[in-house]
Amino acid sequence: MSMKERKERHRKIRTIMTAKGIVGAEIARQLGVTRQHVTLVISGRGCSRRVVEALVHAGIPRRLFGEEYQDDGDLSDSAGMA
């Protein structure tokens, strides 16, 4: 993902978070991670399925996150095992 795409994704996610009253610090508290960790995931500079799933559950469209997060969260086949 290019820097421009990452910045656009970050802007879209933040716009939706603001509109829905979703606060990154609250997501961080719920998951027991830092606010910075949540921000890194939102900006595309960090990765965490737990953070993405919490954001999706809060109302952020899954399509805004990278391809690695587009499944339903089932990791059973993530290593190519049947």
C-alpha positions in Angstrom: 0.0 0.0 0.0 1.4 3.3 -1.0 1.9 6.2 1.4 -0.9 8.1 -0.4 -3.3 5.1 -0.1 -2.4 4.7 3.6 -3.1 8.4 4.3 -6.4 8.3 2.5 -7.5 5.1 4.4 -6.5 6.7 7.7 -8.6 9.8 6.8 -11.6 7.7 5.9 -11.4 5.6 9.1 -11.0 8.7 11.3 -13.9 10.4 9.6 -16.2 7.4 10.3 -14.9 7.1 13.8 -15.8 10.7 14.5 -19.2 10.4 12.9 -20.0 7.3 14.9 -18.4 8.5 18.2 -15.8 5.8 18.2 -12.8 6.7 20.3 -9.4 5.0 19.7 -8.5 5.3 23.4 -11.7 3.4 24.3 -10.9 0.6 21.8 -7.4 0.5 23.3 -8.7 0.2 26.9 -11.1 -2.6 25.9 -8.3 -4.6 24.3 -5.6 -3.8 26.9 -3.3 -2.1 24.3 -2.0 1.4 24.0 -3.7 4.2 22.1 -0.6 4.4 19.9 -1.0 0.7 18.9 -4.6 1.4 17.8 -3.4 4.5 15.9 -0.7 2.5 14.1 -3.2 0.0 13.0 -5.6 2.7 11.8 -2.8 4.4 9.8 -1.7 1.1 8.2 1.7 1.2 9.9 0.9 -1.6 12.3 -1.1 -4.8 12.2 -3.3 -6.4 14.7 -6.3 -8.6 13.9 -7.7 -7.9 17.4 -7.7 -4.2 16.8 -9.2 -4.5 13.4 -11.9 -6.8 14.6 -12.8 -4.4 17.4 -13.0 -1.5 15.0 -15.1 -3.5 12.6 -17.4 -4.5 15.5 -17.7 -0.8 16.4 -18.8 0.1 12.9 -15.7 0.7 10.7 -16.2 -1.1 7.3 -13.8 -4.1 7.0 -13.0 -3.1 3.4 -11.0 -0.1 4.7 -8.4 -2.5 6.1 -5.8 -4.4 4.2 -6.5 -7.6 2.3 -5.2 -9.7 5.2 -8.2 -8.6 7.2 -10.9 -9.3 4.6 -11.9 -12.7 5.8 -14.3 -13.3 8.7 -11.5 -13.6 11.2 -11.1 -17.4 10.9 -7.4 -18.1 11.0 -7.7 -21.9 10.5 -6.6 -21.8 6.9 -4.3 -18.7 7.1 -1.1 -20.8 6.8 -2.4 -22.6 3.7 -3.4 -25.7 5.6 -6.6 -27.5 4.7 
